[in-house]
Amino acid sequence: MPARWKEPVKITAPLSGDVRVDGPFAALVFLMDEWPDLRGAGYVRARSLCRAAVAGRKDAEEAREIFVIAAKEANLLH
């Protein structure tokens, strides 16, 4: 079963509108499918940490922290 975060991240997606991201796998899917800028440093770091968390090499909560930082940089947080 994929890892889930203790608290989901609520973001406003450019294509889907309001989205609830509940773990590193869902974050990775969102990063790949809907992220507005695929070249930003925050995006690259979040994608890397989420991949590592899905693979079990990093803690899921650490990936969440980095995903939130990247979402703030991209103006996606509610």
WOZI-V537197 format. One record per helix or strand. SS is the DSSP state (A for helix, B for strand). FROM is the first residue (numbers start at 0). LEN is the number of residues. If there is no record, write none. Layout:
ss=SS from=FROM len=LEN
ss=SS from=FROM len=LEN
//
This chain:
ss=B from=8 len=5
ss=B from=16 len=5
ss=A from=23 len=10
ss=A from=40 len=14
ss=A from=59 len=14
ss=B from=76 len=1
//
